[in-house]
Structures are given as structure tokens and as C-alpha cells.
Amino acid sequence: MDGISPRLLLRDAPGGRVEIDPEVLVRNPHLRFRLNEGARMAVDDGLLLCGQTALRRLSIRMDREAARAVFKASGLD
């Protein structure tokens, strides 16, 4: 998609918000892990109001891509 850049938007109850380029999470698994843990806690506490579904979809996609890469590297694809 020319000229379109996907963003993950997370917003909390007090009004704070952050936009993240999903590619940042792809390139930094530790950051992705920390974000998932924080988002999970925020959901449990009722503080994450926006972005939960997108974050879950992104996580599923990244897990799928990582699994494919492992299968390919081990000759199981």
C-alpha cells in the first residue's frame, strides 16, 4: 500500500495514548513481550480502552510468521 503506514494505537483510561509502528515490534521481540505483558495487565485492570484487538491480531500474525521461519530454517516447510 503506497503511502499508507500501519500504526498500532493504544489508549488508556486517563487519556494517554501511544502509536507504534508494528515493524518496531517485529524487530524487537523483547519490546513486544513487554508491551503484551503491560497491555494484558491494563486489560485486567480495565485501563486499556483501545487497541486490544489490534494488538492481539498483531501478536497472532507475528507468532505465525516466527513459526514459519523456524519451520523453513529446519527444513520442515
C-alpha positions as CSV (number, residue, x, y, z in Angstrom):
1,M,0.0,0.0,0.0
2,D,1.7,3.0,-1.2
3,G,1.6,6.0,1.2
4,I,-0.1,4.1,4.0
5,S,1.8,3.2,7.1
6,P,0.0,0.9,9.7
7,R,0.1,2.0,13.3
8,L,-1.0,0.3,16.5
9,L,-2.9,2.8,18.6
10,L,-3.2,2.2,22.4
11,R,-5.2,4.5,24.6
12,D,-5.6,4.3,28.4
13,A,-8.4,5.4,30.7
14,P,-6.7,8.7,31.8
15,G,-6.3,9.7,28.2
16,G,-2.7,8.7,27.5
17,R,-2.1,7.3,24.0
18,V,0.7,5.8,22.1
19,E,1.1,5.0,18.4
20,I,3.5,2.3,17.4
21,D,4.7,1.1,14.0
22,P,4.2,-2.7,14.1
23,E,7.5,-3.1,12.4
24,V,9.2,-1.8,15.6
25,L,7.7,-4.8,17.5
26,V,8.7,-7.2,14.7
27,R,12.3,-6.1,15.0
28,N,12.3,-6.0,18.8
29,P,10.8,-9.2,20.4
30,H,11.7,-8.0,23.9
31,L,9.7,-4.8,23.4
32,R,6.8,-6.8,22.0
33,F,6.9,-9.1,25.0
34,R,6.9,-6.1,27.4
35,L,4.1,-4.4,25.5
36,N,2.0,-7.6,25.6
37,E,2.5,-8.0,29.3
38,G,1.7,-4.4,30.1
39,A,-1.4,-4.5,27.8
40,R,-2.6,-7.7,29.5
41,M,-2.3,-6.1,32.9
42,A,-4.1,-2.9,31.7
43,V,-6.9,-5.0,30.3
44,D,-7.3,-6.9,33.6
45,D,-7.4,-3.6,35.4
46,G,-9.9,-2.1,33.0
47,L,-7.5,0.6,31.8
48,L,-6.8,-0.3,28.2
49,L,-9.7,1.1,26.2
50,C,-8.5,0.9,22.6
51,G,-6.1,-1.2,20.7
52,Q,-6.6,-4.6,22.4
53,T,-8.0,-6.3,19.3
54,A,-5.3,-4.9,17.0
55,L,-2.6,-5.9,19.5
56,R,-4.0,-9.5,19.7
57,R,-4.1,-9.7,15.9
58,L,-0.6,-8.4,15.5
59,S,0.7,-10.9,18.1
60,I,-1.0,-13.8,16.3
61,R,0.4,-12.7,13.0
62,M,3.9,-12.3,14.4
63,D,3.7,-15.7,16.1
64,R,2.6,-17.3,12.8
65,E,5.5,-15.7,10.9
66,A,8.0,-16.7,13.6
67,A,6.8,-20.3,13.4
68,R,7.1,-20.3,9.6
69,A,10.6,-19.1,9.8
70,V,11.5,-21.8,12.3
71,F,10.0,-24.5,10.0
72,K,11.8,-23.1,7.0
73,A,15.1,-22.9,8.8
74,S,14.7,-26.5,9.9
75,G,13.6,-27.8,6.5
76,L,10.1,-28.6,7.6
77,D,8.2,-26.2,5.3
